[in-house]
């Protein structure tokens, strides 16, 4: 995934994508302990899952995607996180805007 796939980065997220040859796109996230305590990391995970859930239909199928939030996620408003993450997901999969 990390070596052979595509990588896109923004101020709040790094997104890795690799074609999986399936009819579905699978999402995963990796939230580092450096982002805070368990409660803060869980809040970040919930935000990422909700953004993916709301915008999943606009993302091309057939990909494995890993989302890594950066430290700036904790202070950013939800709307800017959603906008950036959707743009990065579309960029890595080649989905139309």
TORNUVO-180087 format. One record per residue: x, y, z of N, C-alpha, C, CB in turn. Coordinates in pm, whole numbers, plus 32768, in hexadecimal, padded with zeros to 4 digits. Glycine has a CB too. Example, Ala and Ser with C-alpha at 12.3 -4.5 7.8 and 13.67 -1.06 7.14 Angstrom:
BEGIN
85277DC7830C84CE7E3E830C85287EB6830C846B7E418389/85057F1F82C485577F9682CA850A8003831385807FC4823C/
//
This chain:
BEGIN
80537F8980008000800080008058807E80007FA280008079/80B48085805E810380FE806D816B810E7FFF814780FE80F3/81A080A17FCD820680A97F6381CA80AC7ED8826680357F6E/816780567EBF813680467E3780BC80997E1481177FBA7E20/808180DC7E76800681247E5C801C81B97E467FA881117ECE/7FAD82007E3F7FB082917E2E7FAE82D27EB87F3A82C27DD7/7FE883487EC27FEC83937F407FC684227F238079838B7F82/7F6A84557F727F4284E27F687F44851C7FF57EB484F27F26/7F73859780027F7E85D480867F4386618084801085D880B4/7F0D868780F57ED9870D810B7F03873B81957E3F871280FA/7ED387AE81BF7EF987E182437EC9878982B77EC3886C8255/7E59874082A67E1F86F583147E25865D83037D93871E8325/7E3B862C828A7E37859B82707EA18572820C7DAD8572823C/7ECA84F382167F1684AF81AE7EC0843681877FA9848481DF/7EA9842581047E5383B880D37EA5836180747DD383F1808C/7EA182DF808E7EE5827D80397E7A82297FF47F478223808C/7E8C820B7F747E2C81B97F2B7E7181557ED07DCF82117EDA/7E3580E07EC77E6980767E717DF380297E387EC980177EC0/7DF480107DB67D8A7FC17D777D847F377DB57D9F7FB77CDE/7D087F057DCC7CFC7E817E0B7CBD7E187DB07CAB7E8C7E8A/7C8C7E407D3A7C527DE17CDD7BCA7DAD7D067CAE7D6F7CCD/7B8A7DEA7D687B067DC07D987A9D7E267D6B7B067DB17E32/7A1F7E067D8779B27E617D6579937EC37DD579377E127D42/79E37EC47E3D79CC7F1D7EAE7A4C7F697ECD799C7ECF7F29/7A3B7FDA7F0F7AAC80257F437AAF80117FD97AA380BD7F1E/7B247FEC800D7B337FD3809D7B83804680D87B7A7F4A80B9/7B538076814B7B9180E7818E7BCA80BC82137B2C815A81A2/7C3C80F582387C7780E182BB7CB5816382E87CE0806F82B9/7CCA817083697D0D81E8839B7D7681BE84007CA8824B83DA/7DDB8211840C7E4881FA84687E5D827B84B77ECB81CE841E/7E30827B85367E3882F385897EA782DE85F07DAF831185CE/7F10832C85E47F85831E86397F6B834D86C87FF8836D85FE/7FB1831387257FA8833E87B27FD883CD87C57FF982E0880B/802783FC87688059848687717FE984EC876580C1849E8705/7F7384C187357F03851D87237EB8853887A57EA384E686BD/7ED684EF880E7E94850A888E7E71848988D67E18855E8879/7E23849B89417DF68429898F7D8D83D989457DBF84578A15/7D60836E89847D01831389457C80835A891C7CE082A089A2/7C4D83B289727BD083F889527BE0845088D77BA2844C89CA/7C4E849688CD7C6784ED885A7C79849B87DB7CE385468872/7CC5842E87E27CD983D9876C7C54839C873E7D3E8369878B/7C018373879C7B7E833A87777B2583A387367B39830187F2/7B2B842087667ADD848C87287B0A84A086977AEC85108779/7B8D849D86807BC284AC85F97B95843685A17C5D84B585FB/7B9A83BC85D67B6C834785897AD9835585637B8082C685DB/7A87838185C179F7839285A579E183FA853879AB83BB8624/7A2D8468853D7A1E84CF84D67A448498844D7A75854984F7/7AB3844F84457ADF841683C57A7783B383917B6983D083D5/7A44835C83E879DE82FB83BD79618341838A79B9829D8431/793783AC83CC78BF83F383A278D38437831B7896845A840B/794684728306796284B18284795F8448821679EB84F98286/799E83D6822D799F836A81C97910833781B179FC82F581F6/78C48325821C783A82F3820E77E5835281B977FA82E18299/77F283D381D077A08434818877C8844580F677A884B981CC/7845842B80D478778447804D78A483CB800378E984A78054/78848356803778B282D87FFD788282C47F6C788282648051/780A82EF7F4F77D482DB7EC7781F83287E5C774283027EC3/786083947E8278AA83E57E22793883B47E0A78AF84727E50/795E83467E4B79E683117E3D79E182947DE57A2382EF7EC9/7A3C828E7D867A44821D7D297A58819A7D767AB782317CC4/7A1C812D7D457A2A80AB7D867AAA80667D5779AF80537D69/7AD380007DA37B477FB07D7D7BCA7FDE7DBA7B547FB07CEA/7BC5801D7E2E7C3D80527E6E7C4680257F007C3F80EB7E66/7CC080197F317CDD800F7FC07D1980967FE67D3F7F957FE2/7CE080D5804C7D09815C80727D29816081067C9C81C4804F/7D9B819C81287DC181B481B37DCB824B81C77E49816C81D6/7D89827A82307D86830882517DD6831D82D17CF3833D8260/7E38837682CB7E88839783417E75842B83637F1E83788329/7E30844783D17E2184D383FC7EA6850A84307DB384E08468/7EB8858C841E7F2E85D084537F08861A84D37F6B863383EB/7F69864F85187F50869485977EF08709858B7FD286C685D0/7EEC874985197E9787BF85077E02879E85097EB988048485/7DDF871F85007D5286F584FE7D0B871F857F7D47865D84EB/7D4F871985EF7D11873486707CD987C1867B7D74871C86DF/7D178824863B7CEB88AE86467C9688DC85D07D6189078653/7C89888C85697C4488B884F07BAD88A484FB7C7A886B8476/7B5E88FE84BE7ACD88EB84BC7AA6887684617A87896C848D/7A38883684857A0B87BF843D79F887DA83A87988878C8479/79BE884C838579A2886A82F87A22886C82A4795B88F082EC/7A8D88A682D97B0988A9828C7B48881E82837B6C890C82CA/7B3987CD82EE7B6A874482E97B2286F4827D7B5A86FF8371/7A9D8702827A7A4E86B882187A7386E0818A79B786CF822F/7A7F876181727A9F879180EB7B27875C80BE7A9F882C80E8/7B8B876581157C10873780EF7C1386A080D97C75875C815A/7BD7865481347BDD85C381287B96859280A97B9E858181A3/7B2485CA80897ADD85A2800F7B3185C27F937A5385EA8005/7B7086367F917BC6865A7F1F7C3C85F97F137BFA86EA7F2E/7C7985D47F847CE985777F807CBD84EB7F527D2B856E8009/7C4984BF7F837C15843B7F597BF984387EC47B9684187FA7/7BBC84A27E927BA184A77E017C2184AF7DB17B48851F7DE0/7C8384F57DE57D0285017DA07D4D847C7D977D5885697DE5/7D4E84337E057D9883B47E077D5483497DB27DA783827E97/7CCE834C7DA97C8782E77D5B7C6A83127CCC7C0682C37DA0/7C7E83907CAF7C5F83C27C297BCC83D77C117C9483647BC4/7B7C83E37C7C7AED83FB7C707AD584897C407AA783E27CF6/7A6A849E7BF27A4985267BC77A1A857B7C3C79DC85227B5B/7A3285FA7C347A0B86577CA07979866D7CA97A4F86D97C90/
//
